[in-house]
C-alpha cells in the first residue's frame, strides 16, 4: 500500500524548517504522497527516511508509451486500485486489427473503416487508439510494407503482431513511430533483444501468472525494459481474473516482478470478445486488441470507457456561449448562468422542464458556480455587460431583458447601468425556474424601444 | 438636527432622523443609528427589514418576500421603501429589531490551568486591566480581566455593527470595494462597536483601572479591517490575505476609542484568507496542539472552519458552509435570540411538532439548533426522504406557500409575528449544502493527510451553535463525520477563551504565534477530492448511511 502523508510525515524531521520550500513538514509530506516532491528536497532528512521514501516514490505500475506525438498512447502509471481512492490516469487503449494478407483494396478499405471509428460524445472526441497489424502472410517484406501503409493511412500507433522475422522487417520500416512489438511466445527472446536494441515497448505473452513470471524474467534478461504483460486467457472470466490479479500484485503487494500494464488479444476466435472487452475496460485491461471494426461494436465500448475514465473529481467546464433551450425566438427570455458544468446542467435541466423556449448565456468564469464566481470577482456587472455586448445575443433577440440568478440580485443595478439591458431577478434556486419562467408576462420580452 | 425638510420618526425607539430625499428608510435608519435588521445589507434579498409606514412612501412592496395581505396592512421592506417627504412615522416590527444575545457565552479552556503570567502589568495608575476580545462576523464578545491577579471583572457581548453593510464577509469586502468610503465606513463601524463593548465592560467592572493590554481574535477579514488594511485580495484567487501576522501596536495607532488608545493591542495571527486568528485562539483553548492523540476542531459559525491534528502537526481549512445555522438562508431562520425555537421534536404518527423557545414568549423563528433538530426530526419521522424532498407522509402538517410546500412548525396564530414559522424544501436544501460542506471539509482533511476517521480521538465543537446543538440530531443529518458521540466535546466560545488564556499568560501568546506558523492551511478550492466528498454529503445523512447508523445505534446500546 502506498504511504500516506502521515506515514511520510513520521519519517521527516518535524521541525517545520521550511528548507524544502513548504511551510510545514506536513505540507511537504503531502507533496511527497501526491508524487509532487522528492525526499531529496529535505536536507535534514535521515538516511532511513531517504531509503524508505525513495522506494515509496516509484510508481507502483510503470508507464509504457506506444506511438509518438499527439497520438501517443500511455499505458499503466496507475497508483490506486479503485477510482474513488484517487483517480485513474490512463484509459484502456483500444486497438483494431488488420491482416497483412488482405488484398490492397481490402486493406485500404479496412484502414478507412478504422479511421472512421471516432465519435463525438458530450463534447469530447472518443476514438480507437491503435492499429494492430496481424502477420498472416508470413512474408517479411509484405508485412513491413503493410506496417508502413497502415501508419501512413491512419497516423495511429501500431501493435505489431508478428513472428521474429517479419517483426524485425517491420521495425526497420516503422521504428521511429514507436510501435509495440507483440511476438508469439516462442519468439520472445529475439523480439526482446530487438526491443532492447531499438528501445521499443514489448508485449510479453505467456499462459497465466505462472507463465508470465518466467516470460517476463526472460524478457528482462534480454534487456527489454518497457514491458506489457499478456496472460493469454481463454475465456472472458479468465481474462478478468488475470487482469485483476496482475493489478493487485502491482498496487497492493508492490511486487515489481509483475508490475506491468496488461494487454489482451481478443481477436482470432476469442469467445465473446466484446463481453471480455467491456469487463476489461472496467477491470484493469491496459490494452485490448479487437478484430471487429463495426461502429456498432466500438461505440458502446468507447462510451463505457469514457464514462469510467472521466474523473468526477474535476468538474468539466462548459464552453461559454449562447445555448438554445428548445427553439427560442427573438422574443424568448434570456437567462444567464456560469460555466461550472454542475451549474450548467442543473440550470439547463430546470429551464427545459419549464417548456418555455429561452436563450441561456453561459459566462466564462473558469468553471465556478454562481456565488463562488461572484465572490472571486469573476461574475460581475462588468463581465456580464461585456458578455451581453460581445456574445451576439443582441442579434438573436429584439428585446433587452436579462434574467439574472437570484443569488446575485445585487449585480442588477450595475448591469443595467453598464449594458442598457433591463434586469429581471430570477429565483435563487434553479429548481424554481420552471414556475418562474411560466409566470413571466410575455410583455417582458417585447422589442426594446429607443 | 431636523431642518425644514422634516424628519422621519422611527418607533418604538422614538428616534428622529432628518429626511434626505432619495434615501431609503433603511439608509435613514442606518444614518440615525436606529436598530434595524438588514442581514443582506440592503439588497432586498432577505426580507427581514420589515416596517409599518404611516405617510407617503413609494416602493418596498416586494411581492417576493411580502404577502398581499401584509402589503395591504402597510408592511414594507425598509431597504426598498423611499419616503416622499419628511412627515412620516415608521414602526419597526418586532422580528426586525436586533435583540441582544440572550446570554454571554463563555468558552472552555481545556488546555488546563496555567500559572498566571500576564502579558504586561505596567499601569500608570490604578489597576492594570486587560481585555480579551472575540471579533466575530456577527457578534463581538469581550472579557475584562484584572491583570494584577487574573480575575475576570466583567463580560459583555454586542452585535457587530458591520452587519448593516452585509451579513457575510464577502458582502462586506464587496461593500468596501464598491461603495464610496465603504472601507472606512466598515472600519469605523467595527471600531465603534468594539469601543462600545469595551466601555460597557469598564462600566460593569467593580474595580476602576486603566486598560493596558488587549488581545483580539477575529477572522482574517475582520482582522484586516481592524488593522486598517484592505481585505480585497482575500476574495480573489489565490485567496491570500495581505498579511497573516499583525505586529502589536498601541490602540491609538489603530484608531480605537480613548478607553483602549494607550493599551497594546495584540491580534491573533491568521492561517489563511478564510482561517483566521479566531481559529488559532480556538486551537489554543482546545489544547489539541499539546496532545499526542489526533483531534478534530470544528468552529461552526457564519463560515465553518475545521482543524485536524495533534501536538506535532495541524492542518486547517475553511468550508464555505454558509450561515444556515445562524439563521441565514433559511426563510424562518433567526439568530439565537429570545423568541427563537431552540429545539424541536416531531411526533411521527401525527406529524405534530413540539418545541421549546429561548426566553419567554411566542416563537418568531428557528435558530441554528432548532433548524438542526427540525431537519433531523423531519427525516426521522419520514416526512422528508434521503434527498431532502417531502414524502407523502405527514402532509397534514404542511401548507402551500409562495416558496413552495412548507412544513408548519408553529402556525401564524401562535407565533410572535403572526406569520407561520414554516420550513420548505429550499430551506432544507440550504441546510443540506451547509452540512455537506462542513462534513466534507473534515473528510477532505483526513484524506489529505491519509488518516482514517477512526484515528480521531476527540472532536471539539466551538461556537455558540456548537454548545447548544443536539449531537444526535447533528449525526442524524450528517453534520459531522460518523464518529462516536462520546468523543465530542463542546467548547463554547473557544476563540474568546483562547484570547483570555493568552492575556493571562504570555507564554500562551507565544504558543499561539508558533502554533499558527506550524499549522498548514489547506485550500479546499484546489483540493480535487472535495467536490466528490461534498456531493456524497448532500444526502440525509450521507451516502455512507451504514457508518452513521452504526455510530448512532452504538449509542443506544451504550
Interface residues (C-beta under 8 A of the other chain):
Chain A: X3 X4 X5 X6 X7 X9 X14 X16 X23 X24 X25 X26 X27 X29 X30 X33 X84 X86 X87 X311 X312 X313 X314 X315 X372 X374 X375 X376 X377 X406 X409 X410 X428 X429 X431 X432
Chain B: X43 X44 X45 X170 X174 X235 X236 X237 X312 X313 X314 X315 X320 X404 X426 X429 X448 X449 X450 X451 X517 X518 X519 X520 X521 X525 X528 X529 X531 X532
